[in-house]
Amino acid sequence: MRSSDGTVHIIGAGVAGLAAAVRLAGARKVAVHEAALVPGGRCRSYFDHTSGMLIDNGTHILMSGNHAARSFAEAIGSAAGLWSPAEAEFPFVDLASKARWTLRFNDGRMPWWVFDKDRRVPDTSVADYLPLARLAWVTADRPIGEVTNCSGPIYERLLEPLLLAALNIEPREGSAKLAAALLRETLALGGKACRPLLAQNGIGNVFVEPAVAHLRRRGVSVTLQDELIGLQFANGRVAQLQFADRVETLGGDDAVILAVPPYVAKKLLPDLTVPTAFRGIVNAHFRTDPPAGTPPMLGVINGTVEWIFALPGRMSVTISSADRLFQMPREELAQTIWNEVAAVTGLSATLPPMQIVRERRATFAATPEQNALRPKAETAWTNLFLAGDWTATGLPATLESAVRSGHRAADLVGERVRAAA
Ligand SMILES: Cc1cc2nc3c(=O)[nH]c(=O)nc-3n(C[C@H](O)[C@H](O)[C@H](O)COP(=O)(O)OP(=O)(O)OC[C@H]3O[C@@H](n4cnc5c(N)ncnc54)[C@H](O)[C@@H]3O)c2cc1C
């Protein structure tokens, strides 16, 4: 088979690949090839027959400062599927002390909330917040534990929950540079950038299915169960794509965006440097109506549970950097988690219908060492570009990173075409 009409082949229909495809659709002929039965990669929703619910592989949280992810949702017409509170507020409960409080960031850049004891973290003073500014403007990449004090109320009740969720790693060993990027794009911009955004009816219904429908309406082929197994090179370019069932020979105008996970990219391009260590995430979904008054998103301190989400007909729990829980028997883990949810919400301790999703390689391990292994979008081959949350976006491995990487790869394809013209 020969494609010589300036086709951009996008390998991988995760959010990075879909974002690249949406950016290019209309301007170029685009073909998306996805190995799995379904698109979405690490960001997907599906009907779980065991619990009888539509669930997400992981309850995804965005922040209102995630401008690329939001613009992607707007481009595919699904932004209305993201719920957000009117204000940037985060209710918390401490399971040890039973204390409850709500962090309330004010909208503007000037952090007035720090001066208001009803808005800031309990048992803190204004001076406790100064180290946050230092962390936000760190230059060399070192473990967060070497840059800021990882103890005391400001750490336990603000930095740790925020960084654990965003970096998916025990913050002490996490990359200070990635933490800094996060702080600069959220807290430093004020509450307008800190409102949480939550897909109440499935993350796939915001970022995946609408993207695929949008692409197909624009004549882009999105082919599932279409695994790329090899690349052939000639004259500094990708010359052939080897799929499981065929070989496609590329023409001079064709380009390739490889938007696969790092361990797949490494198999296809053995000389590529990629992150090699990962961290898992556990999500638990319980089929029950959340009691009236339960906040849509509740941070939990001093528990196994880290975040509780109250969604229509379901309560979900997220635990980041959760590798320690991967060996625990499913029922025992579910009951451990549910006991905490019941304690916080007043629901009965009897386990409702549930599902546990353990994603082993949820994100690359966000240490300084692994962060340094992230490759740029450009490669040694003139028509091959990389995308994925693990490429060198400067952000933690998040939807925002995935979308930005897809946009960057798409823009590079455009630039190369203009340069060749
Ligand atoms: C449980 C969990 C919770 C998360 N929570 C959050 C959150 O709250 N907020 C947030 O912003 N982010 C969150 N993330 C991270 C977010 O999901 C990822 O950053 C994002 O989905 C990564 O997208 P991607 O396209 O870079 O990679 P992937 O989703 O890994 O996509 C790669 C795609 O390539 C396909 N592929 C692989 N090999 C081949 C091949 N040979 N040929 C063709 N196709 C191939 C794969 O099947 C996959 O579809 C979470 C992730 C997980 C797992």
PDBQT file of the ligand as one rigid body, heavy atoms in Angstrom, charges set to zero:
ROOT
HETATM    1  C1  LIG A 501      -5.822   6.111  36.533  1.00  0.00    +0.000 C 
HETATM    2  C2  LIG A 501      -5.363   7.383  35.920  1.00  0.00    +0.000 A 
HETATM    3  C3  LIG A 501      -5.768   8.591  36.459  1.00  0.00    +0.000 A 
HETATM    4  C4  LIG A 501      -5.349   9.795  35.880  1.00  0.00    +0.000 A 
HETATM    5  N1  LIG A 501      -5.788  10.969  36.418  1.00  0.00    +0.000 NA
HETATM    6  C5  LIG A 501      -5.482  12.128  35.795  1.00  0.00    +0.000 A 
HETATM    7  C6  LIG A 501      -6.037  13.347  36.251  1.00  0.00    +0.000 A 
HETATM    8  O1  LIG A 501      -6.776  13.395  37.229  1.00  0.00    +0.000 OA
HETATM    9  N2  LIG A 501      -5.737  14.490  35.569  1.00  0.00    +0.000 N 
HETATM   10  C7  LIG A 501      -4.930  14.484  34.464  1.00  0.00    +0.000 A 
HETATM   11  O2  LIG A 501      -4.736  15.549  33.856  1.00  0.00    +0.000 OA
HETATM   12  N3  LIG A 501      -4.365  13.333  34.017  1.00  0.00    +0.000 NA
HETATM   13  C8  LIG A 501      -4.628  12.164  34.653  1.00  0.00    +0.000 A 
HETATM   14  N4  LIG A 501      -4.089  10.991  34.204  1.00  0.00    +0.000 N 
HETATM   15  C9  LIG A 501      -3.094  11.040  33.105  1.00  0.00    +0.000 C 
HETATM   16  C10 LIG A 501      -3.763  11.069  31.734  1.00  0.00    +0.000 C 
HETATM   17  O3  LIG A 501      -4.687  10.038  31.602  1.00  0.00    +0.000 OA
HETATM   18  C11 LIG A 501      -2.655  10.889  30.697  1.00  0.00    +0.000 C 
HETATM   19  O4  LIG A 501      -1.734  11.957  30.855  1.00  0.00    +0.000 OA
HETATM   20  C12 LIG A 501      -3.139  10.897  29.263  1.00  0.00    +0.000 C 
HETATM   21  O5  LIG A 501      -4.268  10.103  29.087  1.00  0.00    +0.000 OA
HETATM   22  C13 LIG A 501      -1.989  10.373  28.391  1.00  0.00    +0.000 C 
HETATM   23  O6  LIG A 501      -2.368  10.390  27.033  1.00  0.00    +0.000 OA
HETATM   24  P1  LIG A 501      -1.341   9.962  25.914  1.00  0.00    +0.000 P 
HETATM   25  O7  LIG A 501      -2.039  10.076  24.619  1.00  0.00    +0.000 OA
HETATM   26  O8  LIG A 501      -0.067  10.687  26.127  1.00  0.00    +0.000 OA
HETATM   27  O9  LIG A 501      -0.963   8.433  26.211  1.00  0.00    +0.000 OA
HETATM   28  P2  LIG A 501      -1.864   7.109  26.176  1.00  0.00    +0.000 P 
HETATM   29  O10 LIG A 501      -3.182   7.377  26.768  1.00  0.00    +0.000 OA
HETATM   30  O11 LIG A 501      -1.020   6.052  26.801  1.00  0.00    +0.000 OA
HETATM   31  O12 LIG A 501      -2.077   6.810  24.623  1.00  0.00    +0.000 OA
HETATM   32  C14 LIG A 501      -1.228   6.016  23.842  1.00  0.00    +0.000 C 
HETATM   33  C15 LIG A 501      -2.081   5.245  22.855  1.00  0.00    +0.000 C 
HETATM   34  O13 LIG A 501      -1.224   4.531  21.957  1.00  0.00    +0.000 OA
HETATM   35  C16 LIG A 501      -1.802   3.266  21.714  1.00  0.00    +0.000 C 
HETATM   36  N5  LIG A 501      -0.741   2.372  21.221  1.00  0.00    +0.000 N 
HETATM   37  C17 LIG A 501       0.227   1.756  21.945  1.00  0.00    +0.000 A 
HETATM   38  N6  LIG A 501       1.037   1.052  21.121  1.00  0.00    +0.000 NA
HETATM   39  C18 LIG A 501       0.563   1.220  19.864  1.00  0.00    +0.000 A 
HETATM   40  C19 LIG A 501       0.983   0.754  18.591  1.00  0.00    +0.000 A 
HETATM   41  N7  LIG A 501       2.075  -0.036  18.464  1.00  0.00    +0.000 N 
HETATM   42  N8  LIG A 501       0.272   1.083  17.482  1.00  0.00    +0.000 NA
HETATM   43  C20 LIG A 501      -0.835   1.897  17.605  1.00  0.00    +0.000 A 
HETATM   44  N9  LIG A 501      -1.274   2.362  18.796  1.00  0.00    +0.000 NA
HETATM   45  C21 LIG A 501      -0.575   2.052  19.913  1.00  0.00    +0.000 A 
HETATM   46  C22 LIG A 501      -2.362   2.884  23.076  1.00  0.00    +0.000 C 
HETATM   47  O14 LIG A 501      -3.295   1.828  22.975  1.00  0.00    +0.000 OA
HETATM   48  C23 LIG A 501      -2.962   4.197  23.527  1.00  0.00    +0.000 C 
HETATM   49  O15 LIG A 501      -4.292   4.358  23.082  1.00  0.00    +0.000 OA
HETATM   50  C24 LIG A 501      -4.469   9.772  34.758  1.00  0.00    +0.000 A 
HETATM   51  C25 LIG A 501      -4.059   8.553  34.223  1.00  0.00    +0.000 A 
HETATM   52  C26 LIG A 501      -4.491   7.376  34.789  1.00  0.00    +0.000 A 
HETATM   53  C27 LIG A 501      -4.040   6.071  34.190  1.00  0.00    +0.000 C 
ENDROOT
TORSDOF 0
